[in-house]
């Protein structure tokens, strides 16, 4: 069984909240069933990304909005493999937010992710890097049930907690609507934190808020998320750490990612 962190679609409730769950994902597919990954990248849209005035960071994150084909297998952003595909068949993920203001939406989400991650040793790009490793957040207009997963997820990612430098998260159609662009940006930052090994918090407006039991707590989607400091309340079921108590979230981001040069 593989523990999967996923977020329930917010507009199913009369409150701005994320219901995050842990689900077992068996039969995630094996890389040796596919000779080579499929990749139908459309031309990438210009959006805020690496600041030319800053030295390059040690880590890269690729935000993909223009469509991807992912093949089953252990997460590998470079080769387009995604562990959560529940069978041996590749999945074609369509362009995110196919609307007249598509470019504007991409720019807003990217700018918010860049802003949140600016202090840390990671650069955010919207064009696929020429070399790996890098993490990839794929945004798609599809719903989670369209790719064979549980229904109405906002996003889903398997957190390897710093042991895999090339992970993949997928953000679904729900991120295009309610409280945009905060939902779409939060999905990226929350997934990336888990990729790097940062623990989950139980504070509503926190970037690492993961609520695996909505009866106990709700995570806010109404404003840009923030990275907590010392005394951040740890989630009762933190994926990359212990449960309960407090931790210094900023210190964990700095320890696991580093400070931007």
C-alpha positions, -999 to 999 in steps of 0.1 A, spaced: 0 0 0 11 35 -7 1 65 14 -13 92 -8 -20 128 3 -49 143 -15 -73 172 -11 -111 171 -15 -127 196 -38 -137 227 -18 -169 236 -35 -186 205 -22 -191 223 11 -206 256 23 -172 266 37 -138 273 24 -119 243 35 -98 214 22 -106 179 33 -73 160 29 -73 123 31 -49 94 31 -58 67 6 -41 35 -3 -32 33 -39 -25 -3 -50 -14 -12 -85 2 21 -92 18 7 -123 54 -3 -131 78 17 -152 89 -14 -171 54 -18 -186 60 13 -207 91 15 -230 92 53 -230 71 81 -215 47 100 -237 50 138 -237 27 162 -255 39 194 -240 22 223 -257 42 256 -260 46 270 -225 31 303 -216 54 331 -204 48 337 -167 68 350 -137 95 325 -129 132 327 -122 144 362 -115 174 369 -137 189 391 -110 191 363 -85 216 335 -86 201 302 -96 188 280 -69 198 244 -61 163 231 -67 138 235 -95 100 232 -97 83 230 -130 46 242 -130 30 226 -161 -3 241 -173 -4 231 -210 -11 194 -209 10 163 -201 9 126 -207 19 107 -176 29 70 -176 26 46 -146 56 40 -125 76 55 -96 74 93 -96 99 108 -120 91 142 -134 119 140 -159 104 110 -176 68 118 -169 61 88 -146 35 91 -119 30 65 -92 -7 72 -86 -19 59 -120 -39 28 -109 -32 6 -139 -7 1 -168 -22 28 -191 -8 63 -196 -31 92 -188 -34 123 -210 -39 153 -188 -55 182 -207 -46 219 -204 -56 236 -172 -83 264 -173 -90 264 -210 -107 298 -209 -102 332 -225 -81 344 -196 -59 312 -195 -27 332 -197 -37 356 -169 -46 327 -146 -13 309 -152 6 341 -144 -14 347 -112 -8 312 -99 29 312 -108 34 346 -92 18 334 -60 39 302 -58 71 322 -66 63 347 -39 57 321 -12 89 302 -21 111 332 -27 131 329 6 141 293 -1 166 276 -24 142 267 -51 133 283 -85 99 280 -101 96 278 -139 68 272 -164 91 258 -191 104 223 -187 140 223 -175 165 208 -199 180 186 -172 168 170 -140 162 164 -113 132 187 -107 98 184 -92 67 189 -114 32 201 -106 8 193 -134 -24 214 -136 -52 199 -156 -89 206 -165 -97 170 -158 -113 159 -126 -97 132 -104 -123 106 -113 -114 111 -150 -80 95 -144 -93 67 -122 -88 82 -88 -113 90 -60 -138 116 -70 -136 153 -65 -100 157 -54 -85 191 -55 -50 178 -58 -31 146 -51 6 139 -44 26 111 -29 50 126 -4 83 108 -3 95 133 23 129 142 7 139 108 -6 129 114 -43 142 145 -60 119 142 -90 83 139 -78 50 147 -95 18 162 -82 -15 167 -101 -39 196 -95 -74 191 -109 -103 212 -123 -115 224 -89 -85 247 -86 -98 268 -116 -128 282 -97 -134 288 -60 -110 313 -43 -87 313 -74 -57 317 -75 -51 308 -39 -63 272 -42 -41 265 -72 -10 280 -55 -17 263 -22 -19 229 -40 16 234 -54 32 246 -22 16 220 0 27 192 -24 62 206 -27 66 209 11 59 172 13 83 164 -15 111 181 4 101 165 38 84 194 56 58 183 81 21 191 79 4 218 100 -30 222 115 -33 260 111 -59 272 87 -40 297 66 -7 278 66 9 266 34 15 231 49 -20 227 63 -32 192 56 -65 182 71 -70 145 70 -101 147 92 -124 176 85 -144 170 117 -113 180 137 -100 209 116 -104 229 84 -78 245 62 -85 279 48 -86 287 10 -96 323 13 -62 340 12 -26 334 1 -10 308 24 19 317 47 48 296 60 46 294 98 75 297 122 82 284 157 51 272 175 33 261 143 8 235 153 16 201 138 -12 181 121 -24 151 141 -14 129 112 16 147 97 29 127 67 66 136 70 69 135 108 53 128 141 18 136 151 6 165 173 26 191 192 43 221 175 73 226 151 92 254 134 79 253 98 102 280 84 132 262 100 121 229 83 118 246 49 153 261 53 168 228 66 152 207 38 154 232 9 180 258 20 180 296 18 181 312 -16 216 324 -25 
